[in-house]
Amino acid sequence: MKKLILAIAAVALIATPALAVDWNFYGSARTVSWYSSSDLGDFTTVVGGDDDSDDAIAWGMNGHLNSRFGAKVKAENISGRVEIQLKATSGGDPGGAVTTESRLIYGEWNFGAGKLLVGKAYTPIAQFISGQAYDEDIGLLTVGAAYGQRIAGLQLSFGGLTVALLEPNTNLIFGMTLGDVDSYLPKIEASYAMSLDMFNFGVMGGYQTYTIEDGGLPGRNGDTDVDSYIVGGNVGVNFGPAYVKGAISYGQNFANAAWDIAGLYTGRSTGGALASVAVWDGTDGTDDTTTTQFALVGGFKFTDQVTFEAGFGWRQDDLDVNGAKKDKVWSAYGQAVISMAPGVWIIPEVGYQDYQDDVFGNDEGHKFYAGAKWQIDF
């Protein structure tokens, strides 16, 4: 019997092909040293107060959540990636705490004609054209460049074409406090990109819809559909050591589809927070918001260790409500990306953000910032 078991085990080992799995671990520690001076316009730092300015210093982990640890895995035609953010609260030991949250977790199957991705990953509409370091490496996202978050779902790629069916973002719209939210379709996004020697470009689009059933509010006797869409494109050109990149996008009800970064406009008025969402019209419909934005970035590689970059992003939200003002915002920055050693980066940066007026015509103020991001990748 013992010999029989050994023989079966030997046959099983011979019949089972060896699967070589490569694990490549990595990490990135990031801290910041920013000074910012904000003019709050028509608003104050204290309710009922008269202080319309705010000076602050940020010194510590980059936004408390942008350092990361991860692994890239490869096994024949299967690959995957796991990345977690290392969130450190202020205070240090013993008052501080470290928690982890997933940034990326997906597996990808290369089946020859294309690739199937399953899990949480960046979505096809993202326009990563900027290296802006402030505000957790914001990169002009949401103020000029489109961003669809990191969302779970299915993504199918054929060469430069990617189609994604993603978890929808559904919620009650502004002004509606009751109602049953129903969704029947996933969020759909798609992109096509091509890269040549000196030139690259891409186009993208997305659509989401869901329904809020009658919630018994006065004036409601039916269902309300909430529709969001986005279309856009980006382009990049290299001129030896210099480069120029641009992006543009247009769409409707970005925030309802999670095509905005929640909390990005910290310190803006309530009107600013309403800028990209659908608003209940008091019956069974919505007053929608259309958004137009663009970004332009230029850079020059001075040496292998030093690159200079400057960028500008602009955005306008137009809420279709009588009397509502167009809400605009723009952001500009200049930086030097300095490589002190392989994996060691210091990025001095100065920038300005102008929030202009909100949908009610209130001055939302502006912000100046200066400082640096410090980063070691390992």
C-alpha positions as CSV (number, residue, x, y, z in Angstrom):
1,M,0.0,0.0,0.0
2,K,2.8,2.4,0.9
3,K,4.5,1.8,-2.5
4,L,1.2,2.4,-4.3
5,I,0.7,5.7,-2.5
6,L,4.2,6.8,-3.4
7,A,3.7,5.7,-7.0
8,I,0.5,7.7,-7.3
9,A,2.2,10.8,-5.8
10,A,5.1,10.5,-8.2
11,V,2.7,10.2,-11.2
12,A,0.8,13.3,-9.9
13,L,4.0,15.3,-9.6
14,I,5.1,14.3,-13.1
15,A,1.6,15.1,-14.6
16,T,1.3,18.4,-12.9
17,P,3.3,21.2,-14.7
18,A,5.4,23.4,-12.5
19,L,3.9,26.9,-12.3
20,A,6.5,29.6,-11.8
21,V,5.1,32.5,-9.8
22,D,7.0,35.8,-9.6
23,W,6.2,38.1,-6.7
24,N,7.7,41.6,-6.8
25,F,7.0,43.6,-3.7
26,Y,7.3,47.4,-3.5
27,G,6.7,50.3,-1.2
28,S,6.6,54.0,-1.2
29,A,7.0,56.3,1.9
30,R,5.8,59.9,1.3
31,T,5.8,62.9,3.6
32,V,5.0,66.6,2.8
33,S,6.1,70.0,4.1
34,W,3.5,72.4,2.8
35,Y,2.6,76.0,3.8
36,S,-0.7,77.3,2.5
37,S,-2.4,80.7,2.8
38,S,-6.1,80.8,2.0
39,D,-8.5,83.7,1.4
40,L,-12.0,82.4,2.2
41,G,-13.8,85.1,0.3
42,D,-17.4,85.5,1.7
43,F,-16.9,82.7,4.2
44,T,-15.1,82.5,7.6
45,T,-13.1,79.9,9.5
46,V,-15.5,80.1,12.5
47,V,-19.2,80.1,12.3
48,G,-20.4,83.5,13.3
49,G,-16.9,84.9,13.1
50,D,-15.3,87.5,10.9
51,D,-12.0,85.8,10.0
52,D,-11.9,85.4,6.2
53,S,-8.4,84.0,6.0
54,D,-6.6,80.8,7.1
55,D,-2.9,80.0,7.2
56,A,-1.8,76.4,7.7
57,I,1.2,74.1,7.6
58,A,1.1,70.4,6.7
59,W,4.0,68.4,7.9
60,G,3.9,64.7,8.0
61,M,2.6,61.7,6.0
62,N,1.3,62.8,2.6
63,G,-2.4,63.4,3.3
64,H,-2.2,60.7,5.9
65,L,-3.0,58.1,3.3
66,N,-0.8,58.2,0.1
67,S,2.1,56.1,1.3
68,R,1.7,52.5,0.0
69,F,2.8,48.9,0.0
70,G,2.1,46.4,-2.7
71,A,3.0,43.5,-4.9
72,K,2.9,42.7,-8.6
73,V,2.5,39.0,-9.4
74,K,3.1,37.1,-12.6
75,A,2.4,33.5,-13.5
76,E,2.5,32.6,-17.2
77,N,-0.6,34.3,-18.7
78,I,-2.0,35.3,-15.3
79,S,-0.9,38.5,-13.5
80,G,-2.2,40.4,-10.6
81,R,-1.6,43.3,-8.3
82,V,-2.3,44.1,-4.7
83,E,-1.7,47.6,-3.3
84,I,-2.7,49.0,0.1
85,Q,-2.5,52.5,1.4
86,L,-0.8,53.0,4.7
87,K,-2.8,55.6,6.6
88,A,-1.1,57.2,9.6
89,T,-3.0,59.6,11.9
90,S,-1.2,62.5,13.4
91,G,0.3,62.3,16.9
92,G,2.8,59.5,16.5
93,D,3.3,56.9,19.2
94,P,1.4,56.2,21.4
95,G,-1.3,58.6,20.2
96,G,-1.1,57.8,16.5
97,A,-2.6,54.8,14.7
98,V,-1.8,53.1,11.4
99,T,-4.6,51.6,9.4
100,T,-4.7,50.1,5.9
101,E,-7.2,50.3,3.1
102,S,-7.0,48.7,-0.4
103,R,-6.0,50.9,-3.3
104,L,-5.7,48.2,-5.9
105,I,-6.5,44.5,-5.9
106,Y,-7.0,42.8,-9.3
107,G,-6.1,39.8,-11.3
108,E,-5.7,39.8,-15.1
109,W,-5.8,37.0,-17.6
110,N,-4.1,37.4,-21.0
111,F,-6.0,35.0,-23.3
112,G,-4.1,35.9,-26.4
113,A,-6.6,38.1,-28.3
114,G,-7.0,40.4,-25.3
115,K,-7.0,40.7,-21.5
116,L,-9.6,40.3,-18.8
117,L,-9.2,42.2,-15.6
118,V,-11.2,41.3,-12.5
119,G,-11.1,43.4,-9.4
120,K,-10.5,47.0,-8.2
121,A,-8.4,49.1,-10.5
122,Y,-8.1,52.6,-12.2
123,T,-10.9,53.0,-14.6
124,P,-10.7,53.9,-18.4
125,I,-11.7,57.5,-18.1
126,A,-8.6,58.6,-16.0
127,Q,-6.4,61.3,-17.5
128,F,-3.0,61.0,-15.8
129,I,-1.2,63.8,-17.5
130,S,0.1,65.9,-14.5
131,G,2.6,65.3,-11.8
132,Q,1.2,68.0,-9.4
133,A,2.2,66.8,-5.9
134,Y,0.0,69.0,-3.7
135,D,-3.2,67.6,-2.1
136,E,-2.1,63.9,-2.1
137,D,-0.5,64.0,-5.6
138,I,-3.7,65.5,-7.0
139,G,-2.3,65.9,-10.6
140,L,-5.0,68.4,-11.6
141,L,-7.5,65.6,-11.3
142,T,-11.1,67.0,-11.0
143,V,-9.8,70.4,-11.9
144,G,-8.9,70.0,-15.5
145,A,-8.3,66.3,-15.8
146,A,-10.9,63.5,-15.5
147,Y,-10.7,60.8,-12.9
148,G,-13.0,57.8,-12.2
149,Q,-11.5,56.7,-8.9
150,R,-10.4,53.1,-8.3
151,I,-13.6,51.0,-8.7
152,A,-14.3,47.3,-8.7
153,G,-15.6,45.6,-11.8
154,L,-14.7,43.9,-15.0
155,Q,-12.4,45.4,-17.7
156,L,-11.8,43.9,-21.1
157,S,-8.9,45.1,-23.2
158,F,-8.0,44.5,-26.9
159,G,-4.8,46.4,-27.7
160,G,-5.5,50.0,-27.1
161,L,-9.2,49.6,-26.5
162,T,-10.6,49.0,-23.0
163,V,-14.2,48.5,-22.0
164,A,-15.2,48.4,-18.4
165,L,-18.4,47.4,-16.5
166,L,-18.0,48.9,-13.1
167,E,-19.8,49.1,-9.7
168,P,-22.3,52.0,-10.0
169,N,-22.3,54.9,-7.7
170,T,-25.9,55.5,-6.6
171,N,-27.3,57.9,-4.0
172,L,-30.2,60.2,-3.3
173,I,-29.8,63.4,-5.3
174,F,-29.6,66.9,-3.7
175,G,-33.0,68.1,-2.3
176,M,-34.4,64.6,-2.0
177,T,-34.5,63.0,1.5
178,L,-36.6,59.9,0.8
179,G,-36.8,57.3,-1.9
180,D,-35.7,53.8,-2.9
181,V,-32.6,53.8,-5.1
182,D,-32.7,51.1,-7.8
183,S,-30.0,50.3,-10.3
184,Y,-30.3,47.9,-13.2
185,L,-27.0,48.5,-15.1
186,P,-23.4,48.7,-14.2
187,K,-21.5,51.9,-14.8
188,I,-20.0,51.7,-18.3
189,E,-16.6,53.2,-19.3
190,A,-14.4,52.8,-22.4
191,S,-11.2,54.3,-23.7
192,Y,-8.9,53.9,-26.7
193,A,-5.2,55.0,-26.6
194,M,-2.3,54.9,-29.0
195,S,1.3,55.8,-28.5
196,L,3.9,56.6,-31.1
197,D,7.6,57.7,-30.9
198,M,6.9,61.4,-30.3
199,F,3.1,61.4,-30.0
200,N,0.4,59.8,-28.0
201,F,-3.4,60.3,-27.7
202,G,-6.5,58.9,-26.2
203,V,-10.3,59.2,-26.2
204,M,-12.7,58.0,-23.5
205,G,-16.3,58.0,-22.4
206,G,-18.6,56.8,-19.8
207,Y,-22.3,56.5,-18.9
208,Q,-24.3,55.6,-15.7
209,T,-28.0,55.6,-14.9
210,Y,-30.1,54.7,-11.9
211,T,-33.7,55.3,-10.7
212,I,-35.1,56.7,-7.4
213,E,-38.5,55.3,-6.8
214,D,-41.4,57.3,-5.4
215,G,-40.5,58.1,-1.8
216,G,-43.7,59.8,-0.7
217,L,-42.4,63.3,-0.8
218,P,-44.8,66.1,-1.6
219,G,-45.0,66.7,-5.4
220,R,-43.7,63.2,-6.2
221,N,-45.9,60.5,-7.7
222,G,-43.4,58.6,-9.9
223,D,-39.8,57.6,-10.4
224,T,-36.8,59.9,-11.0
225,D,-34.1,58.9,-13.4
226,V,-30.5,60.1,-12.7
227,D,-28.3,60.1,-15.7
228,S,-24.5,60.8,-15.9
229,Y,-22.2,60.8,-18.9
230,I,-18.7,61.9,-19.8
231,V,-16.6,62.2,-23.0
232,G,-13.1,63.5,-23.4
233,G,-9.6,63.1,-24.8
234,N,-6.0,63.7,-24.1
235,V,-2.8,64.2,-26.2
236,G,0.9,64.3,-25.5
237,V,3.9,65.4,-27.6
238,N,7.6,64.9,-26.9
239,F,10.3,67.3,-28.3
240,G,13.5,65.7,-27.1
241,P,13.9,66.7,-23.5
242,A,10.7,68.8,-23.5
243,Y,7.1,67.6,-23.5
244,V,3.5,69.0,-23.6
245,K,0.4,67.3,-22.5
246,G,-3.3,68.3,-22.7
247,A,-6.7,66.9,-21.7
248,I,-10.3,67.9,-22.1
249,S,-13.6,66.5,-21.0
250,Y,-17.3,67.3,-20.9
251,G,-20.3,65.7,-19.3
252,Q,-23.2,65.7,-16.9
253,N,-23.7,65.0,-13.2
254,F,-20.1,63.9,-12.6
255,A,-20.5,63.6,-8.8
256,N,-23.4,61.2,-9.1
257,A,-21.2,58.8,-11.0
258,A,-18.1,59.2,-8.8
259,W,-16.2,61.1,-11.5
260,D,-15.3,63.7,-8.9
261,I,-12.9,63.4,-6.0
262,A,-15.1,63.8,-2.9
263,G,-13.8,66.5,-0.5
264,L,-11.3,68.0,-3.0
265,Y,-12.7,71.5,-2.5
266,T,-12.3,71.5,1.2
267,G,-13.1,75.0,2.5
268,R,-15.3,75.9,-0.4
269,S,-18.9,76.9,0.3
270,T,-22.0,74.7,0.3
271,G,-22.6,76.0,-3.2
272,G,-19.3,74.6,-4.4
273,A,-20.2,71.2,-3.0
274,L,-23.4,71.2,-5.2
275,A,-21.5,72.1,-8.3
276,S,-21.5,68.7,-10.1
277,V,-24.6,66.9,-8.9
278,A,-28.1,66.5,-10.1
279,V,-30.7,68.5,-8.1
280,W,-34.3,67.3,-7.6
281,D,-36.7,69.6,-9.5
282,G,-39.6,69.2,-7.0
283,T,-41.6,66.8,-9.2
284,D,-40.2,63.6,-10.8
285,G,-37.2,65.0,-12.7
286,T,-33.8,66.5,-12.1
287,D,-32.0,69.7,-12.9
288,D,-28.7,68.5,-14.3
289,T,-25.2,70.0,-14.1
290,T,-23.0,70.0,-17.2
291,T,-19.2,70.2,-16.6
292,T,-16.5,71.4,-19.0
293,Q,-12.8,71.1,-18.0
294,F,-9.4,71.1,-19.5
295,A,-5.7,70.8,-18.4
296,L,-2.4,71.7,-20.0
297,V,1.0,70.6,-18.7
298,G,4.5,71.3,-20.0
299,G,7.9,70.1,-18.8
300,F,11.6,70.0,-19.5
301,K,14.1,67.4,-18.5
302,F,17.1,69.5,-17.6
303,T,19.3,66.6,-16.6
304,D,18.8,62.9,-15.7
305,Q,18.3,64.1,-12.1
306,V,16.2,67.2,-12.6
307,T,12.9,67.8,-14.5
308,F,10.9,71.0,-14.4
309,E,7.1,70.9,-14.9
310,A,4.3,73.5,-14.9
311,G,0.6,72.9,-15.3
312,F,-2.8,74.6,-15.5
313,G,-6.3,73.2,-15.0
314,W,-9.7,74.9,-15.4
315,R,-13.2,73.7,-14.8
316,Q,-16.8,75.1,-15.1
317,D,-20.0,73.5,-13.7
318,D,-23.2,74.8,-15.1
319,L,-26.3,73.9,-13.0
320,D,-29.6,74.0,-14.9
321,V,-31.5,75.9,-12.2
322,N,-33.0,79.3,-12.7
323,G,-30.8,81.9,-11.1
324,A,-27.8,79.6,-10.5
325,K,-24.4,80.9,-11.4
326,K,-21.7,79.1,-13.3
327,D,-19.3,77.7,-10.8
328,K,-15.7,77.9,-12.0
329,V,-12.3,76.9,-10.5
330,W,-8.8,76.9,-11.8
331,S,-5.4,75.6,-10.5
332,A,-1.8,76.3,-11.5
333,Y,1.5,75.0,-10.3
334,G,5.2,74.8,-11.0
335,Q,7.6,72.2,-9.7
336,A,11.1,70.7,-9.9
337,V,11.3,66.9,-9.7
338,I,14.7,66.1,-8.2
339,S,16.1,62.6,-8.1
340,M,18.7,62.4,-5.3
341,A,19.4,58.7,-5.8
342,P,17.5,55.8,-7.4
343,G,14.1,55.8,-5.7
344,V,14.7,59.0,-3.7
345,W,12.7,62.0,-4.8
346,I,12.3,65.6,-3.6
347,I,9.6,67.7,-5.4
348,P,9.6,71.4,-4.5
349,E,6.3,72.9,-5.7
350,V,4.5,76.2,-5.6
351,G,0.9,76.7,-6.7
352,Y,-2.3,78.7,-6.7
353,Q,-6.0,77.7,-6.7
354,D,-8.8,80.1,-7.4
355,Y,-12.3,79.0,-6.5
356,Q,-14.0,82.1,-7.9
357,D,-17.8,82.3,-7.2
358,D,-20.2,79.5,-6.3
359,V,-23.6,78.8,-7.8
360,F,-25.1,81.5,-5.5
361,G,-22.7,84.2,-6.6
362,N,-20.7,84.1,-3.3
363,D,-16.9,84.6,-3.5
364,E,-15.3,81.3,-2.6
365,G,-11.8,82.7,-2.2
366,H,-8.4,81.4,-3.3
367,K,-5.3,79.6,-1.9
368,F,-1.6,79.9,-2.3
369,Y,0.7,77.1,-1.3
370,A,4.4,76.3,-1.4
371,G,6.6,73.5,-0.1
372,A,7.7,70.1,-1.1
373,K,6.9,66.4,-1.2
374,W,9.5,63.9,0.0
375,Q,9.4,60.4,-1.3
376,I,11.4,57.2,-1.1
377,D,10.4,54.2,-3.2
378,F,11.7,50.8,-2.2
